[in-house]
Amino acid sequence: MEHYCRGGVTEEPLELSQLPFKTLPDDLIWMKVKPTSRVGNMVGYVKTQLKSHDHVLWSGSGQAVCKTMMSAELLKKCVKDLHQETHCCYRRTVELWKPKENEALDTLKVNKDVPSIHILLSKSAVNPDSPSYQPPLQTVPFWSVPSEQTTTQTRKPTLASQTAGPAGGDASLKKPRRRGPR
């Protein structure tokens, strides 16, 4: 590839009809996340728009996938009781590589499938039968246990506590502490 230089990159345009959702509501805010998008600005804008809309669609591809997921999770934390439907797919990009000096070389066309994610957050369930549907979070965390079911556990003794005396161990086994600069 040292004899080629990148000529250009083309991406197929993204439209709502191409997204992998069975049904999309009409009242929709579509946030197309890019790698340079600011998460705080996007989440703040969507929080103000959710007063008049019921659905938000976050879309991102390539390096923006993590930022898309982070934005959706932050919004779910700020706005309670949101239903979620997530779909992952690929988006086709075409790169053209042109020869630098040698005219005998052909122009290369490289097709890349870039990962893409689409997260639909809604105040009401849009498609609860979908395998990627997640209901809103319950108010009780899953690790909390009612008080009748709690059990007391004793700590398993470690080797240090078995060999240590009442003062917390033999002082001759401890490393001397270094004090001050040398």
NUNUTOR-882238 format. One line per field, with one value per atom (N, C-alpha, C): x, y negated, z negated; residue number from 0. Coordinates in pm, whole numbers. Each point is the difference from the previous one (the first is absolute). Example, Ala and Ser with C-alpha at 12.3 -4.5 7.8 and 13.67 -1.06 7.14 Angstrom:
2
c1 = [1319 | -89 | 90 | -35 | 82 | -77]
c2 = [569 | -119 | -120 | -105 | -119 | -109]
c3 = [-780 | 0 | 0 | 72 | -6 | -73]
k = [0 | 0 | 0 | 1 | 1 | 1]
REM end
This chain:
182
c1 = [81 | -81 | 86 | 132 | 84 | 0 | -49 | -8 | -134 | -87 | -134 | -24 | -88 | -48 | -153 | -57 | -146 | -65 | -92 | -67 | -125 | -76 | -124 | -79 | -94 | -86 | -144 | -82 | -142 | -78 | -103 | -89 | -139 | -70 | -139 | -81 | -88 | -77 | -94 | -19 | -84 | -138 | -101 | -139 | -82 | -109 | -83 | -56 | -27 | -57 | 101 | 129 | 104 | 31 | -48 | 34 | -69 | 61 | -51 | -116 | -80 | -115 | -124 | -88 | -125 | -89 | -21 | -82 | 74 | -5 | 55 | -111 | -13 | -105 | 27 | -107 | 15 | 60 | -36 | 48 | 138 | 105 | 131 | 108 | 91 | 120 | 113 | 65 | 106 | 134 | 80 | 132 | 105 | 66 | 107 | 132 | 57 | 120 | 124 | 91 | 128 | 112 | 121 | 109 | 35 | -32 | 33 | -116 | -113 | -116 | 28 | -57 | 15 | -119 | 29 | -104 | -89 | 58 | -78 | -96 | 46 | -87 | -117 | 30 | -106 | -103 | 45 | -93 | -83 | 62 | -74 | -107 | 33 | -98 | -117 | 31 | -106 | -89 | 58 | -81 | -102 | 38 | -97 | -104 | 40 | -93 | -97 | 35 | -89 | -124 | -5 | -122 | -112 | 37 | -101 | 0 | 99 | 8 | 2 | -31 | -3 | 109 | 70 | 95 | 131 | 112 | 132 | 71 | 61 | 78 | 144 | 91 | 143 | 63 | 74 | 68 | 145 | 89 | 142 | 70 | 107 | 75 | 149 | 77 | 145 | 47 | 78 | 55 | -103 | -120 | -104 | -91 | 25 | -87 | 3 | 118 | 10 | -66 | 18 | -60 | -152 | -51 | -144 | -57 | 65 | -47 | 9 | 107 | 16 | -109 | -34 | -104 | -135 | -31 | -128 | -7 | 109 | 1 | -11 | 66 | -12 | -142 | -64 | -139 | -92 | 24 | -81 | 18 | 118 | 25 | -71 | -6 | -64 | -152 | -51 | -144 | -41 | -79 | -38 | -111 | -15 | -107 | 4 | 117 | 11 | 15 | -77 | 11 | 111 | 71 | 113 | -9 | 33 | 14 | 130 | 88 | 132 | 21 | 59 | 35 | 142 | 77 | 135 | 3 | 71 | 10 | 130 | 16 | 119 | -40 | 92 | -21 | 115 | -31 | 99 | 68 | 134 | 78 | 92 | 27 | 85 | 117 | 122 | 121 | 63 | 44 | 72 | 147 | 89 | 144 | 58 | 69 | 56 | 151 | 60 | 146 | 72 | 114 | 75 | 72 | 86 | 82 | -21 | -5 | -3 | -139 | -11 | -129 | -43 | 91 | -34 | -86 | -1 | -80 | -146 | -89 | -144 | -44 | -110 | -64 | -69 | 20 | -60 | -129 | -97 | -127 | -16 | -2 | -6 | -137 | -73 | -129 | 22 | -49 | 10 | -139 | -22 | -123 | 32 | -52 | 28 | -115 | 30 | -108 | -80 | -129 | -92 | -100 | -47 | -99 | -112 | -121 | -119 | -77 | -20 | -67 | -124 | -116 | -127 | -42 | -13 | -49 | -138 | -93 | -138 | -66 | -96 | -77 | -102 | -37 | -92 | 63 | -44 | 55 | -41 | 97 | -29 | -15 | 95 | -3 | 49 | -84 | 46 | 28 | -40 | 26 | 138 | 70 | 133 | 99 | 94 | 100 | 95 | 9 | 91 | -72 | -123 | -78 | 45 | 13 | 31 | -103 | -72 | -96 | 74 | -71 | 66 | 52 | 98 | 59 | -101 | 7 | -83 | 61 | -82 | 49 | 83 | -19 | 75 | 121 | 121 | 117 | -1 | 60 | -5 | 82 | 93 | 82 | -61 | -107 | -60 | -86 | 9 | -71 | -86 | -126 | -82 | 69 | -29 | 73 | -20 | -114 | -20 | 92 | 44 | 80 | 149 | 42 | 143 | 57 | 119 | 69 | 130 | 46 | 128 | 108 | 102 | 112 | 120 | 71 | 122 | 114 | 100 | 115 | 86 | 47 | 89 | 137 | 58 | 129 | 109 | 86 | 111 | 124 | 103 | 124 | 64 | -8 | 61 | -70 | -133 | -72 | 18 | 28 | 21 | 135 | 103 | 134 | 23 | -82 | 20 | -46 | 70 | -37 | -105 | -27 | -102 | 39 | 125 | 43 | -4 | -47 | -11 | 117 | 81 | 109 | 133 | 95 | 135 | 68 | 56 | 62 | 125 | 67 | 123 | -28 | -122 | -34 | -36 | -27 | -41 | 121 | -20 | 106 | 17 | 122 | 17 | -51 | -67 | -54 | 107 | 6 | 95 | -59 | 73 | -51 | 88 | -65 | 70 | 79 | 47 | 78 | 141 | 60 | 138 | 88]
c2 = [119 | -119 | -127 | 16 | -119 | -74 | 63 | -64 | -68 | -1 | -57 | -110 | -92 | -100 | 4 | -33 | 8 | -110 | 43 | -95 | -59 | 77 | -49 | 112 | -38 | 95 | -40 | 98 | -26 | 96 | -52 | 80 | -4 | 110 | -2 | -83 | -85 | -85 | 83 | -45 | 72 | -64 | 82 | -48 | 84 | -55 | 71 | 131 | 4 | 121 | 115 | -29 | 104 | 59 | -58 | 46 | 133 | 85 | 135 | 11 | -105 | 5 | 39 | 79 | 37 | -122 | -72 | -121 | -112 | -116 | -120 | -102 | -63 | -99 | -127 | -74 | -124 | -111 | -4 | -101 | 44 | -31 | 56 | -107 | 1 | -83 | 94 | -30 | 87 | -68 | 57 | -53 | 84 | -60 | 66 | -39 | 94 | -27 | 19 | -95 | 7 | 10 | 40 | 9 | -132 | -112 | -130 | -63 | 69 | -54 | -9 | -99 | -18 | 63 | 95 | 77 | -90 | -89 | -88 | -88 | -53 | -84 | 81 | 122 | 82 | 41 | 46 | 45 | -117 | -115 | -118 | -42 | 5 | -35 | 98 | 129 | 101 | -10 | -32 | -14 | -112 | -109 | -108 | 37 | 77 | 39 | 109 | 77 | 107 | -54 | -129 | -58 | -3 | -8 | -5 | 125 | 86 | 123 | 121 | 117 | 122 | 99 | -19 | 100 | -66 | 67 | -45 | 117 | -23 | 102 | -49 | 77 | -30 | 90 | -56 | 77 | -43 | 99 | -28 | 116 | -28 | 107 | -26 | 107 | -11 | -42 | -106 | -47 | -66 | -24 | -65 | 100 | 130 | 101 | -14 | -12 | -11 | -129 | -109 | -127 | 6 | 76 | 18 | 74 | 109 | 76 | -83 | -77 | -83 | -106 | -59 | -103 | 58 | 118 | 64 | 38 | 52 | 39 | -121 | -111 | -121 | -55 | 7 | -47 | 89 | 132 | 91 | -28 | -45 | -32 | -129 | -96 | -130 | 8 | 72 | 10 | 142 | 16 | 133 | 60 | 130 | 77 | -10 | 17 | 4 | 144 | 36 | 131 | -7 | 111 | -2 | 117 | -29 | 103 | -30 | 98 | -20 | 94 | -52 | 82 | -34 | 103 | -16 | 49 | -70 | 40 | -56 | 7 | -52 | -105 | -94 | -105 | 5 | -2 | 16 | -132 | 0 | -114 | 48 | -86 | 33 | -99 | 55 | -82 | 16 | -110 | 2 | -30 | 83 | -18 | -20 | -112 | -33 | 21 | 43 | 18 | -134 | 0 | -124 | -46 | 87 | -42 | 89 | 127 | 95 | 5 | -40 | 1 | 140 | 97 | 137 | 67 | -53 | 58 | -44 | 88 | -31 | -70 | -72 | -59 | 112 | 1 | 103 | -52 | 90 | -31 | 99 | -51 | 84 | -19 | 109 | -2 | 37 | -83 | 27 | 5 | 97 | 7 | -49 | -115 | -66 | 33 | 42 | 29 | -125 | 22 | -110 | 45 | -96 | 32 | -103 | 47 | -85 | 34 | -101 | 19 | -88 | 63 | -71 | -5 | -120 | -21 | -63 | 54 | -43 | -6 | -90 | -8 | 112 | 59 | 114 | 112 | 122 | 115 | -5 | -2 | -5 | 141 | 88 | 137 | 94 | 34 | 82 | 146 | 43 | 138 | 17 | -107 | 6 | 64 | 81 | 60 | -103 | -119 | -102 | -102 | 29 | -92 | 10 | -116 | -5 | -89 | 54 | -84 | -99 | -99 | -96 | 71 | -63 | 57 | 2 | 105 | 6 | -90 | -44 | -92 | 72 | 132 | 75 | 62 | -27 | 61 | 151 | 69 | 146 | 61 | -73 | 57 | -16 | -79 | -16 | 123 | 45 | 120 | -41 | 48 | -30 | 45 | -67 | 24 | 142 | 66 | 136 | 99 | -29 | 97 | -20 | -104 | -23 | 100 | 41 | 93 | -65 | 40 | -52 | 94 | -56 | 80 | -30 | 106 | -20 | -7 | -78 | -13 | 123 | 44 | 114 | -46 | 70 | -44 | 12 | -99 | 4 | 50 | 29 | 51 | -103 | -127 | -104 | -13 | 13 | -13 | 124 | 115 | 121 | -3 | -55 | -1 | -122 | -102 | -124 | 19 | -66 | 3 | -105 | -26 | -98 | -143 | -27 | -136 | -23 | 94 | -19 | 56 | 84 | 62 | -25 | 76 | -11 | -120 | -87 | -122 | 31 | 114 | 32 | 38 | 37 | 38 | -119 | -113 | -117 | -69 | -62 | -78 | -131 | -46 | -130 | -111 | -98 | -112 | -104 | -51 | -103 | -136 | -82 | -131 | -109 | -95 | -118 | 28 | -104 | 16 | 44 | 65 | 45 | -64]
c3 = [0 | 0 | 0 | -5 | -2 | 134 | 106 | 132 | 25 | -101 | 15 | -101 | 35 | -95 | 2 | -113 | -14 | 85 | 85 | 89 | -61 | -73 | -58 | -63 | -84 | -70 | 26 | 38 | 18 | -89 | -62 | -84 | 58 | -14 | 45 | -99 | 48 | -93 | -86 | -122 | -95 | -3 | 23 | -2 | -98 | -49 | -97 | 56 | 129 | 59 | 4 | -9 | 5 | -136 | -107 | -134 | -30 | -84 | -23 | -99 | -18 | -89 | 79 | -64 | 67 | 18 | -108 | 7 | -71 | 59 | -63 | -14 | -115 | -19 | 81 | 25 | 76 | -86 | -127 | -93 | -51 | 74 | -26 | 8 | -97 | 6 | 43 | 112 | 51 | -22 | -89 | -32 | 72 | 100 | 74 | -66 | -73 | -79 | 87 | -10 | 72 | -103 | 41 | -98 | -67 | 64 | -57 | -76 | -10 | -71 | -150 | -63 | -145 | -71 | -88 | -67 | -85 | -77 | -87 | 78 | 113 | 82 | 58 | 48 | 60 | -104 | -115 | -104 | -52 | -16 | -45 | 99 | 129 | 104 | -1 | -9 | 4 | -124 | -117 | -122 | 16 | 65 | 21 | 106 | 100 | 106 | -44 | -102 | -47 | -69 | -27 | -56 | 102 | 128 | 107 | 88 | -12 | 79 | -94 | 54 | -82 | 36 | 111 | 48 | 44 | -30 | 42 | 65 | 115 | 68 | 6 | -61 | 3 | 105 | 94 | 104 | 7 | 10 | 14 | 65 | 73 | 66 | -13 | 10 | -7 | -139 | -4 | -126 | -90 | 50 | -79 | -70 | 11 | -62 | -152 | -60 | -146 | -49 | 73 | -38 | 11 | 97 | 15 | -120 | -40 | -116 | -127 | -16 | -118 | -8 | 113 | 2 | -39 | 54 | -32 | -148 | -54 | -141 | -92 | 35 | -80 | 2 | 116 | 9 | -84 | 3 | -81 | -149 | -38 | -140 | -40 | 92 | -29 | 8 | 100 | 22 | -34 | -103 | -47 | 87 | -9 | 65 | 152 | 59 | 146 | 46 | 102 | 63 | 104 | 22 | 92 | 98 | 124 | 102 | 76 | 8 | 57 | 118 | 106 | 116 | 44 | 27 | 52 | 144 | 85 | 141 | 56 | 130 | 67 | 101 | 21 | 98 | 100 | 127 | 105 | 33 | 0 | 46 | 112 | 95 | 114 | 2 | -1 | 7 | 137 | 58 | 126 | -27 | 53 | -15 | 139 | 20 | 131 | -3 | 113 | 2 | -13 | -69 | -21 | 127 | 55 | 112 | 122 | -21 | 110 | 61 | 125 | 68 | 41 | -7 | 38 | -108 | -120 | -107 | 13 | -39 | 6 | -129 | 12 | -118 | -77 | -131 | -84 | -63 | -9 | -64 | -116 | -123 | -119 | -66 | -16 | -69 | -146 | -89 | -144 | -60 | -86 | -77 | -141 | -34 | -129 | -95 | -124 | -95 | -32 | -23 | -25 | -106 | -81 | -104 | 5 | -27 | -4 | -128 | -84 | -129 | -3 | -11 | -9 | -146 | -54 | -137 | 10 | -78 | 12 | -137 | -15 | -124 | -9 | 114 | 2 | 82 | -23 | 71 | 147 | 90 | 144 | 55 | -29 | 50 | -110 | -99 | -112 | 38 | 120 | 42 | 62 | 22 | 60 | -96 | 49 | -91 | -60 | 60 | -52 | -88 | -39 | -83 | -146 | -66 | -143 | -68 | -98 | -73 | -89 | -53 | -91 | -124 | -63 | -121 | -113 | -82 | -119 | -105 | -94 | -103 | -105 | -19 | -99 | 68 | -46 | 63 | -15 | 93 | -1 | -113 | -58 | -105 | -138 | -11 | -132 | -31 | -123 | -44 | -118 | -7 | -116 | -128 | -112 | -126 | -54 | 31 | -52 | 67 | 122 | 73 | -18 | -69 | -17 | -98 | 25 | -89 | -43 | -117 | -45 | 48 | 54 | 48 | -87 | -36 | -75 | 99 | -34 | 86 | -9 | 113 | 4 | -49 | -95 | -52 | 108 | 4 | 96 | -70 | 76 | -56 | -92 | 35 | -83 | -135 | 0 | -126 | -87 | 62 | -79 | -69 | 66 | -58 | -87 | 14 | -77 | -142 | -87 | -141 | -29 | -126 | -36 | 40 | 17 | 35 | 150 | 77 | 144 | 77 | -59 | 74 | -65 | 44 | -52 | 64 | -80 | 50 | 80 | -27 | 72 | 146 | 33 | 136 | 87 | -61 | 76 | 59 | 116 | 65 | -74 | -17 | -66 | 92 | -59 | 79 | 21 | 119 | 35 | -33 | -69 | -39 | 59 | 64 | 51 | 128 | 64 | 123 | -27 | 95 | -14 | 101]
k = [0 | 0 | 0 | 1 | 1 | 1 | 2 | 2 | 2 | 3 | 3 | 3 | 4 | 4 | 4 | 5 | 5 | 5 | 6 | 6 | 6 | 7 | 7 | 7 | 8 | 8 | 8 | 9 | 9 | 9 | 10 | 10 | 10 | 11 | 11 | 11 | 12 | 12 | 12 | 13 | 13 | 13 | 14 | 14 | 14 | 15 | 15 | 15 | 16 | 16 | 16 | 17 | 17 | 17 | 18 | 18 | 18 | 19 | 19 | 19 | 20 | 20 | 20 | 21 | 21 | 21 | 22 | 22 | 22 | 23 | 23 | 23 | 24 | 24 | 24 | 25 | 25 | 25 | 26 | 26 | 26 | 27 | 27 | 27 | 28 | 28 | 28 | 29 | 29 | 29 | 30 | 30 | 30 | 31 | 31 | 31 | 32 | 32 | 32 | 33 | 33 | 33 | 34 | 34 | 34 | 35 | 35 | 35 | 36 | 36 | 36 | 37 | 37 | 37 | 38 | 38 | 38 | 39 | 39 | 39 | 40 | 40 | 40 | 41 | 41 | 41 | 42 | 42 | 42 | 43 | 43 | 43 | 44 | 44 | 44 | 45 | 45 | 45 | 46 | 46 | 46 | 47 | 47 | 47 | 48 | 48 | 48 | 49 | 49 | 49 | 50 | 50 | 50 | 51 | 51 | 51 | 52 | 52 | 52 | 53 | 53 | 53 | 54 | 54 | 54 | 55 | 55 | 55 | 56 | 56 | 56 | 57 | 57 | 57 | 58 | 58 | 58 | 59 | 59 | 59 | 60 | 60 | 60 | 61 | 61 | 61 | 62 | 62 | 62 | 63 | 63 | 63 | 64 | 64 | 64 | 65 | 65 | 65 | 66 | 66 | 66 | 67 | 67 | 67 | 68 | 68 | 68 | 69 | 69 | 69 | 70 | 70 | 70 | 71 | 71 | 71 | 72 | 72 | 72 | 73 | 73 | 73 | 74 | 74 | 74 | 75 | 75 | 75 | 76 | 76 | 76 | 77 | 77 | 77 | 78 | 78 | 78 | 79 | 79 | 79 | 80 | 80 | 80 | 81 | 81 | 81 | 82 | 82 | 82 | 83 | 83 | 83 | 84 | 84 | 84 | 85 | 85 | 85 | 86 | 86 | 86 | 87 | 87 | 87 | 88 | 88 | 88 | 89 | 89 | 89 | 90 | 90 | 90 | 91 | 91 | 91 | 92 | 92 | 92 | 93 | 93 | 93 | 94 | 94 | 94 | 95 | 95 | 95 | 96 | 96 | 96 | 97 | 97 | 97 | 98 | 98 | 98 | 99 | 99 | 99 | 100 | 100 | 100 | 101 | 101 | 101 | 102 | 102 | 102 | 103 | 103 | 103 | 104 | 104 | 104 | 105 | 105 | 105 | 106 | 106 | 106 | 107 | 107 | 107 | 108 | 108 | 108 | 109 | 109 | 109 | 110 | 110 | 110 | 111 | 111 | 111 | 112 | 112 | 112 | 113 | 113 | 113 | 114 | 114 | 114 | 115 | 115 | 115 | 116 | 116 | 116 | 117 | 117 | 117 | 118 | 118 | 118 | 119 | 119 | 119 | 120 | 120 | 120 | 121 | 121 | 121 | 122 | 122 | 122 | 123 | 123 | 123 | 124 | 124 | 124 | 125 | 125 | 125 | 126 | 126 | 126 | 127 | 127 | 127 | 128 | 128 | 128 | 129 | 129 | 129 | 130 | 130 | 130 | 131 | 131 | 131 | 132 | 132 | 132 | 133 | 133 | 133 | 134 | 134 | 134 | 135 | 135 | 135 | 136 | 136 | 136 | 137 | 137 | 137 | 138 | 138 | 138 | 139 | 139 | 139 | 140 | 140 | 140 | 141 | 141 | 141 | 142 | 142 | 142 | 143 | 143 | 143 | 144 | 144 | 144 | 145 | 145 | 145 | 146 | 146 | 146 | 147 | 147 | 147 | 148 | 148 | 148 | 149 | 149 | 149 | 150 | 150 | 150 | 151 | 151 | 151 | 152 | 152 | 152 | 153 | 153 | 153 | 154 | 154 | 154 | 155 | 155 | 155 | 156 | 156 | 156 | 157 | 157 | 157 | 158 | 158 | 158 | 159 | 159 | 159 | 160 | 160 | 160 | 161 | 161 | 161 | 162 | 162 | 162 | 163 | 163 | 163 | 164 | 164 | 164 | 165 | 165 | 165 | 166 | 166 | 166 | 167 | 167 | 167 | 168 | 168 | 168 | 169 | 169 | 169 | 170 | 170 | 170 | 171 | 171 | 171 | 172 | 172 | 172 | 173 | 173 | 173 | 174 | 174 | 174 | 175 | 175 | 175 | 176 | 176 | 176 | 177 | 177 | 177 | 178 | 178 | 178 | 179 | 179 | 179 | 180 | 180 | 180 | 181 | 181 | 181]
REM end
